[in-house]
Amino acid sequence: MSRFVSLVFLSLLAVTHPVFAGVDELKKLVDESLATDVLDERQAGWIAQIENYGAVTPVDQWRVKYMKSHWRYWMVDRLVKHAKPSTLGAVATTLDKLRYNLSPKYMDQLLSVYEATEVDAQTEETLAKVIATHGDPIRSHFYLSKIQTPLTRQRADKLAGPDRPLNISPMDPSVQWQHTGWLGQDSQSLDEYEHEDGRVTIRGVSFQAGDVVVIDHNKFEDGLNIAMSIPRSQATHSGVVVFVHHDGKVYPAVFEINVGLRLVPLQTYVSPAFSSHVEVLRSDRRKQASEDEEKQLSDLALRMLDRQMGYDFNAIPVPKGGYDEMLKKGQLCVMCSSLVDVVEKSCGVDHEIPMSLVAPGVVPNLHAVGLEKLAKQRCYLSPTDLLLTKSLRHVGTIDNGFLSNVLREFVMGGEDVNVSMGYLISKKDMDVQKILDSNPLATTVYLAMDAVDPDRADHDKKGVVSSAGRWMIRNTGRAALNSLIGLNERTRIHAPPYLLPVMMTLGSGSRESVSYLGSTLPSGFPEREAIPAKGEPQVEFEPLFRVLGSQKAFDIQEAEANSEVRRAIQAALSKAGVLGWFKDR
């Protein structure tokens, strides 16, 4: 097997695009990227099979995800920097094949090259297509207005989707405007997307009703579940694509649960502000969604939204029969990945989905926060399990950001990554009271949860109510806070009420840690030269820079095993106070 068989499209550019072949500098750049020292046989084999998830093991998939994302980032950075009028068409064509999000910085650079001289019509159209398809959606229409081509007038605006994503946060509670209130906005309807035969094309990927999306949120504090699963989780969230029929129009969206069920416009969901990495899966039985199936999914989502449900941290399995059977049982809760199972079983489909095991080391901490059901069950449906389901086929990837993914991975880690959050949760006992006492806001939220259901017998279990927060909210104040944060009797978390503040505190601590790491990183990957030290943090994190920026081939396990990188992670967690929340077993 060729050492770069999976990247053969780049080596073919010299043949298929004469402009590219005639530009020595750009050709040398790509040839260098494909040199035999970039990938060894093992890595090349994994990347070659990335489009077929069934062909590699879960561990390999997790590593390949970061390798390929790093490759895209590395290539985009260098291609854009080397773009000039004579190479602009070839650069744009290659960027389209890489399918990596183009930040405003990169679009600025491409547009400045375009405006520097006249280019041929084909180059204009290629540039318009790559900006429409892969440009940051917040500003892509602005950049398209600067390029006057037939493609811009006829297709580019549709390729880019709605004017801009709605301002919906990835991890906010599902207050009314968020879960259905945006329906009826013409700017978010099917008419604003490129669509044909019941499918919408956005970011170069074709979506249809019923598709499953498995994502990483673009939130540093997301991903604590990676410490809980075997195989190790390679994604943090999931949802189902639904084309919602509302007042005579159709609205492409993703149906998901956060704090309550909600619909998120499709373009918003796959945008860099919401998701850092998206995998799109399609059921074997739904190779082409019919109008009846599309309407069935829309009706189901709206019916479930009208009743609402709470997030289920105990991960109770979905019964056969789906939603109607859950209502009979009084099972009014669901987690993000099992929502996919609810939708499919409600439509008469029962996929054979493998279940992740709970890592043995985390079981004591599940008991500590009151998740006895999950601890006893010892398995749950994770987003990774959807990726491993044989009847769900991979149909596309949207990659929005290597740095945000890998920084979170360094901090969240797993039970084998010493000093990471995953290691701490798997190897050490949480001091729940100490965690709550360290965050008065968390205690306030706990009290709000208690107010939602004040008769719950376990609300004072383990004495976790901190007196520091009791005065902060009273009876009327509790009701107001419940309303503000989107909690009610139907969207409350289905878990011991003190679990949410514990997770909030752990999450805010890890977010601070990652921000500390991120604040010391350069805005883009450095060139091969050494990075000059700029104060103590730069010196401290220089090994991390080298791992992220100077290697053509990136391997997450090698990076995590680097002792200097581990010291950097430990320093960040220590600065955030996270290390003090755990005690040795």
Helices and strands as residue ranges (DSSP letters): G 5-7, H 8-16, H 18-21, H 24-33, H 41-48, G 53-55, H 58-81, H 88-98, H 104-116, H 121-134, H 140-144, H 150-151, I 152-156, H 157-160, H 176-176, I 177-181, G 186-188, G 190-192, E 194-196, E 199-202, E 205-208, E 212-217, G 224-227, E 229-230, E 237-246, E 249-257, E 261-265, H 266-269, E 275-283, G 284-286, H 291-307, E 310-311, H 323-329, E 333-334, H 336-346, E 356-358, G 360-362, H 363-368, H 372-377, E 379-380, H 383-387, E 392-399, H 402-412, H 421-427, E 428-430, H 432-437, H 440-452, G 461-463, H 467-470, H 475-484, H 499-519, H 536-540, H 542-549, H 556-561, H 563-575, G 578-581, E 582-584
